[in-house]
Amino acid sequence: MTSAVPTAIHHDEPAGRPITMFGPDFPFAYDDHLAHPAGLGSVPPERHGTEVAVIGGGLSGIVTAYELMKLGLRPVVYEIDEIGGRLRTVRFPGCPDDVVAEMGAMRFPPASTALFHYIDKVGLATTPFPNPLAPGTPSTVVDLKGQSHYARTPADLPAVFGEVAAAWDRTLAEHASFAEMQTAIRDRDAKTIKRLWNELVPKLDNQTFYGFLCDSPAFASFRNREIFGQVGFGTGGWDTDFPNSILEILRVVYTGADDEHRSIVGGSRQLPQRLWEHTPEEIAFWPAGTSLSTLHGGRPNPGVTRLHRTAPNNITVTDARGHIRTFPAAVFTAQSWMLLSKIECDEALFPIDHWTAIERTHYMESSKVFVPVDRPFWLDPDPVTGRDTMSMTLTDRMPRGTYLLGDDPASPAVICLSYTWADDSLKWLPLTVGERVEVMLQSLREIYPGVDVRRHIIGDPVTVSWEAEPHFMGAFKANLPGHYRYQHRLFTHFMQDALPERYRGLFLAGDDVSWTAGWAEGAVQTALNAVWGVLHHFGGETDPANPGPGDGFADIAPLTLPD
């Protein structure tokens, strides 16, 4: 299904290969690289057992450490909180294990094929996520300007929503070569992808999402732009993204990242946890049965408080217990702002242009509130109308998006009362969790006058505002206009041959370094870039039958814009 669809109005898939997150900035087949029987490469035998610091135990850090271990290196993972990062799953006391609150990542597109390589490897099950008007969502209510519209299919909505959908399709076709780009991505046609994208980047780097809409005759109507911002496509309203670079949005819609989402049964944190315990079948140097857990005595090292370079070309790490260790290479996978505020760093870690790029990184705020309920009461039919008692809800009221999670009538379930971004998230920041719930319940009473949500709540609510989390300070990177050059520096940092030797050996990874921040796929892809960087740094090589992301870099490298 194409993701370029307001209110998640789906189009039929053409025959052929599916859409994946292949490009457009760097069209390298990470999924094929992972699946190849030759593996990711090898390091010289004298390097076996060499320690490499991996700073951050989120998905990117655990994937990095797992693949370095398979190469015969000894990853040393540092994590200040708990393994998982923004794959943060909270369980409710007394509820079944699959009744959870996903405080960070909660929905994953099948286009994330490198991510699903690991989901499948550790045997996790997934299920369709109830996005607005998605095929598996029982019903959706779009509540705008005090008027609610109930729909089981897009055809149930007023005609204006179809007009907005058509306007978005037309805008992408006329101003972003949408069909041609998606065909090239399906065909893994890197040459065509690069031609199309390299023409768009210089034209659109200075353009906001909103400005892109305004420049399209299809969106000449302010009414249509307003509806599009409040209802959006795929996951809901996108007006909180209106100030961001349109390049960020195009990366999402080209690659199907905002469609057909699935959730991980039992919670997303299981993925890094299971990789931590996983024993690879193919592993160099280490004995059979080795896992990241066994290499670390069951738990990672505490968080990092200081990073500095020491002779000869080493990286020295001080952790929260005051222990100091020195490494010939390190991978930093935490959010990059940590290097500015929470970790004492010397300037010699990176060239000044990379420091500038880190400082200019723009993070989106994001908040969520969840409550456990006794059962999925929203599936009860209204005795008068026959409609579901409640529906997945998109609204211009404070909650913005309300998701109903669970369909077993005999089991507790969960309501995500609100999921917001950017300015909408900041509105919640001063409120306690109890105050947040009261505002949300009041909004829901106005949308569903006869429904008493409170009487179904069976446990304490849980909430998060990622901008207030001290080890994150935001949910995910979202470039502003003019930020392409900064992102280019961070993403390409794993290619270090052109750097002065004094700046080599420390690699950046994580979704904020990727072109597709906010998606777990970006965390995996940059982890694999860093693994190749460490491999190359230690004099290793990939199998000629399975070149890595750095081997053919010159042919598919992201466009370099002039200074």
N, C-alpha and C positions, 0 to 999 in steps of 0.2 A: 504494500500500500504506500502511496506517496504521502509524505508528511506535510506537504504544502497545502493544508486544508483548514480553513477556519471552522471552528466548532467540530473539528474531527470528522468532516464529511469525507468519506473514503472513496478512492478511485480504484478500479481494478488494476492488479499487477499485470504488466505485460509478460509474455513468456521469456524465458532466458534466466540468466544469473540474477540473484537478488541484489538489492541495494545493500551496500555495506559502508562502513566508515573508512573508505579507501580514498584518502585525500580530503579536500582538493589541494591543500598546500604542499603536501608531501605524500604522493601516491605510492606508498610502499605496502606490500602485502604482508602485514604482520601475521595474519592468520595462517597463510601458507608457510611463512618462515617457522612458526611454532609447530606446525603439523609435520614438517619435513623429517623423515627418518634419520637424516644426518645430524640433527640437533643444531644448536645455536653456535657451535664452534668448539675450539679447544685452546687451552693455554699451555705454554711449555711446561714439561714435567717439573722443572725446578721451581716453578711458581705454585705448584700444588700446595694447598694448605696455607697460602698467603692470606693474611687477614685484610679485609676490606670493610671499612665502616659504612653502615647503612643507617642514615639518620632519619627516623620517622618510621613508625610501624603501621601506617595505613596501607591501602591496597598496593600503591606503587612501591613502597618500601618492601613489603613482603614478597611481591613478585620479583623485584630486583634481587633480594636475598636468596629466594628460592632458586632462581636461574644461576646466580653466581655459585651457589653450593653445588649445583649439578655440574658446573665446569671444574669442580675440584678446588675452588677457592673457599675461604672461611669467612662468610659474612658475619659481621658483628653488629647486631641490630640495637639501636637506641630508640626508646619510646618513652615519652614523658607521662603518658596517661595509660591508655590500654590499646592493645592491638585492634586495628580496624579503622582508626581515623574517622573520616566522615561516613564510613560504613558502620554506623552506630545504631545498634538495635537495643531497645529497652523492653524488658518483659514485665508483665503485670502479675503481682503476687496472686496465687490461687487460680490463675488462668492457664489453659493449655499452652504448650510450647509454641504453637503456631499463632497465638494471639499476641502480637507484638506491635510496638511503635517504632517506625523507622525514622529516626531523628535526622538522618542525612539522606544519602541515596536510597531511593525506595522503588525506582522503576527503571528498567534497563531495556533498551531497544535490541531486538535480535540483530540489527545492523552492527552491533558491538561484537564482532566475531572473535577478536582476540580475547576479550573479556570472557565470552562464553567458552572459549577453549579451557579456561581455568574453572569455570562453573561446572563444566562437564567432567573435568579431570577429578574433582573432589566429590562428584556424585550428588550435587545439589539439584533439587527439583524447582521448577519455576511454574508460575501460573499467570494468566493474563491480569494486568493491572486495570482497575476500573476507571480509566480516563473518561472524560465527557464524550458520550455518544460512541464510545468504542464498542465493537461487536459484543463483547462480554459484559458490558455495563447494562444492568436491567433498565435504568431510566436516568434521564438527566433533566435538571431544571436550570434554565438560564433566567436569572432574576436581575433585571436592569431597570433603573429608574422607577422602582416600586412596582414593576409589572413582571409576573413570573410566566414562563413558557415551559410547559411540560413536554418532554419528547422521549420516545423510545427509539426513533430513527430520525435522521435529519429531515425527512419529509414532513415531520410533525411540527417543525419550526415555522414561524412566519417567513414570508418570501424575502424579507430584507436580509436574513442571514444567508440565504443562497446568493443574493446579490454581492454580499461581502466576500463570500467564498470565491465567486467568479472574479471579483476584482483582484483578489490576491493571486489567483491562478494567472490572470492576464498580466499582472505586474511582473511576476516571475518569468513568464514567457517572453515578454517584450524587453525586459531590462536586465535579465540575468541568465539568458540562454538555458532555462531550466531543463527542458526536455533533452537537449543535446548533452548537457552535463550529466544528467542521470543515466543516459544511455552509455556514456563513456565510463561512468563509475561501474555500471553493471558489467561492462565488457572488460574492465581492468585496462582500459586504454589510456595509459599514463600520458602519452603524447597529446591526445586531445584534451584531457583534463588540464594539463599545464597550459596549453594554448588558450583555452577559454578563461581559466582563472587568472593567468598572468596578464590578460587584457583587462580584467575587471578590477584587480587589486589597485593599480594606480588611479583608476577612475573613482573608486568607492572608498578608499582608505580614509578620506576626510568626511565621509557621509554618515549621519546617524540613521538608525532604523526609521525614525519618524520622517526625516528628510527624504529618504528613499521612497516612502509611501507618498509624500506630498508631491514628488516629482513625477509620479505616475498619473496620467489622465484617468486611469481606472479608479483612483482614490481622490478625485477632485472634491468629493463630498466629505465635509467634516464629519457628518453623521456616520458615514461608513468607516472613517478612520477611528472614530470613537468606539463604535461597536467592535471593530477588529481589535482594538487595544484591550477592551474589556472581556471579550469572549475568545479571541485569538484562534489558534489552531493547535491540534494535537492535545496538549495538556491544559489549555485554557488561555486566559488573558495574557497578553504580552506587552501591555503598555508600560510596565516597569522596565522593560528592555528598550523602550523608545530612545533613550539618550545614548545607547551603546552603538558601537560600530555595526553597520549593516553587514559587514563581512562575517561577524560572529553569527548572525542569523542565517546567512546563506550557507555557512558550513553545516548548520544543523539540518536545514531543509533539503539540501542536496543529498545528504548521506542517510536520510531516513531516521535520524536520531530522535525525532520527536513523535514517533509513531509506533504502534503495535507493542507497547511496553509490556514487560513482564516483571513480576516481583519474585523474589526468592522465598520459597516456602520456609517459614521458621526464622527468617531474618537474614539480611545481607551480611551481617558481621561474621556469619558462619564461613564465608568465603576466605577471608584472610586467616581466620582461626584454623580452618582445616588445612590451608596451605602451610601454616606454621607446623602442623603435626604430620604433614604428608611425607611419605617416604618414596622418592622417585624410583622407578624401575631401572632407568638408565642414569648412572651417576659416575663421575670420574673421581678417582683417588679415595673417596670416603667409602667405608664398608657398607654393605647392604643393611638397610634399616635405619640409615642416618636421616634425620630430619632437622629442620631449623630448631625445633624444640630441643632435640638431644644435643645439638651443638651449643645451645645456650643454657643447658641445665634446667630447661622448662620455662624460663621467662627471659624477656629481653633486658638489656641494660637500661638504667634510668635515663631520663632525658638529658640532652646536651646543654651545657651552659656556656661553653666557650669553644671556638674554633680558631686555630691559627696555623700558619705554615712554619715548619722547622726544617733545617737542613738535614739531609740533602733531598729537597723536593718532596717532603712528607707533609701530611696533614695531622695535626695533633688535636685530640679531642679531650675535653674535660666534661665529666658528667655531673649530675646533680648531687652525687655523693662525694664529689671532689676527686674521683679517680681520674687519672690521666693516662691515655694510651695514644700511641703514634702509629699511623698507617701510611703505606705507600699509595693508597688510593681511597677515596670516599665518595659516597653518593648521598646527596641531600635531597630528601623527598618530601619534607614538610612544606607547608605553605611559605613562600619566599619571604613574606614580611617578617617571619620569625628571625631572619638574619639581620633585620634592622632594629628590632626592639627587645627580643627575648633571649637572644644568644649574643654573647660578646664576641665580636669578630674583628680580625685585623683586615685592613684594606687590601692586603696582598692576596686574599682569597680569589678575587676576580679582577679583571680589567675594569677600569672606571666606567666604560660604556655598559658593562653588564650590571654594575651596581646601580647605574641610572635606570636601567630597564626594570630591575627589581623594585626600586623605589617608586616607579611610575605604574606598577601593576595596580589595576583597579579591581577591587573585590565587590561582589554583590552581597548585600545583606539578605538574610533569609530566616524566617521563623515558622515554627509549627507548634500545634497543640493537639494532643491526643487524649481521648478518654476511653476506658474499657466499658462495654455495655453488656447486659445480660444475654442478649441474643440479637440477631440481625432483624430487629423489629421493623425496619424500613421496607422490608419485603411484604409486610402485611398489606392486603388491598384495602383501600378506602371503601367503606360500605356504600357510599353515595356515588363516587366517581369511578371506582374500580382501579384507580391509579395506585402506584406504590405510595406507602405512607410518607416516605422521604426518598430523595434521589441524590445522586451525585450533583452537587450544586456549584454553579458559577454565578458570582454576584458582584455588583459594584459596592456592596456593603463591606464592612471591615473584614469579615473572614476571607473574602475573595474566592477561595476554593475549599469546599468541604467534601471529603472522600469517605465512602462507606465501605469498610473492609471486613468481609466475612459473609458467607452465605449458608452456613450450616445452621438450620433452625434450632438444633439441640445444643449449640455450643455458644459460649461468649464470643463477642466480636469487638471491633474497634472502630471508632469514628475519629478521623483526622478533622477536627473542627475547623481548622484553618491552616492554609499553607500560603505564605506570602513571600514576596521578594522586595528588595530595594526600599523605596519610601514606604510602601505598605508594611514592611517588616519594622521599620523604625517607629511606626505608630504604636506598636505593641511594646517597644523596648522598656518604657518606664513601668509597665504594669506587672504585678505579680501573676503567678499562674492562675490563682483564683480569680483575680480581676479579669484576666484574659478570657477565662471560661464564661464569666457572667456576660461580658460584652457579646461573645459569640452566641450564647444561648438566646440572648435578646434578639439578635439579628435573625436567628433561625426561627424564633417564634413569629417574627413578622413575615417570613417567607412561608412558614407552615403553621398557621394559627392554631390548629387543633392538635398539634403534636407536642407532647411533654417529654422532651429528651432527658431531662434531669432524672425522672423516675426510673430510667433504665441504666443509669450510671452505677457501676459496681466497684469502682476503685478510684484512687487519686489520679488526677490528670498529670500528664508530663508535658514539658515544653522545652524548647530550645530557641535561642536567638544566636545565630552563629557569629554575628558581629560582636557579641559580648563574650564569646568563648576565648579565653586568654591564649590558647595555643592554636587558634585559627584566625580570629579577628575578621571573619567574613566567611561566606559559604563557598564561593568559587570566583575565579577570575572572569571578568567580562571586559574586553578591550573597549576603550572609548575611541572615537575618531582620532586618527593620527598615531595610534599605538602599534601599527603593524611592525614598524622597525624594531620597537622594543620586544615584541613577541618573537620576531625573527632571531634576535640575539639570544634569547633564552632557549628557544627550541633547538637551535643549531649548536648550542654549547657543547654537546657531546662530541662534535667534530673538532678536535683540539690540536691537530697538527699545525695549524696556522697560528696558534697562540704561542707567545713566548713560553719557553719551558717552565719558567717560574709560576705560570698560571695553570699548568696542567695537573691532572690527577684528581681534581674535585669535580664531580659531575652533578648536574641538576636533573631531577625527575619529578614527576607529580603532575596532576591534571592542570595546574595553573601554568606549567611550562609548556603544555601541549597546545595545539591549535583548537582543541575542542574541550575547553575547561568546563567543569560541571558534569562531565560524563566520565564514568569509570573507565571507558575505553581509552580516554586520553591518559589516564594514570597508567594503564597497562602499556600503551605504546611508548610512552617516554621512559618507562622502566626498561623496556627492551632496548631502547636507544642507549641508555646508560650502561646496560650490560655489555652491549657491543663496544662502548667507549672504554670500559675497564678492560675487556678482552684485548682490544687494540693497544691500550696503554701498557699492558704486560707482555706485548709481543706475540699475542695469540692470533689465531686466524679462523675464519669460517671455512666450511667445506665449499669447494667451488660449485657444487650442485645446489647449495643453499646460502647464497650471499646474504649478509646482514644489512641493516639500514644504512650503515656507513660505507659499505663496499661500492655501491653504485650511486652514492650520494650526488655526485656532480650531475648526473642525468636527470634526477627528479627533485633536486634541491629547491626549497622555497625561493620564490622570486626575491631578489635583493633590490630594494628601492634606493635610489641615489640619495645622498645626504644633501 
